Amino acid sequence: MMRKHRFDVYALVAGGLFSALAVLYLVASLNDREVNSRFVLPLTFIVLGAGGLAGALVAASRRGRGGARDDGHRLDD
């Protein structure tokens, strides 16, 4: 039986981004078009940054309020 694991927002965003880029380049090559690479790299960094931020927010919300640490102590005590 498979062990249940936490949902990883960053992995989902990164996987979706790289899959979308692969499809974009595949469709462009099949239609004898070129992808304007001036936009691809900055958009990649923007999407990965947003995914990292979303992942950090989800992780922070899972820990709950008060900034719980891994060692069982709270930051506001």
Long-range contacts (C-beta under 8 A, 24 or more apart in sequence): 6-62, 7-58, 8-55, 9-51, 9-54, 9-55, 9-58, 10-51, 10-52, 10-54, 10-55, 12-51, 13-47, 13-48, 13-50, 13-51, 13-54, 13-55, 14-48, 14-51, 17-44, 17-47, 17-48, 17-51
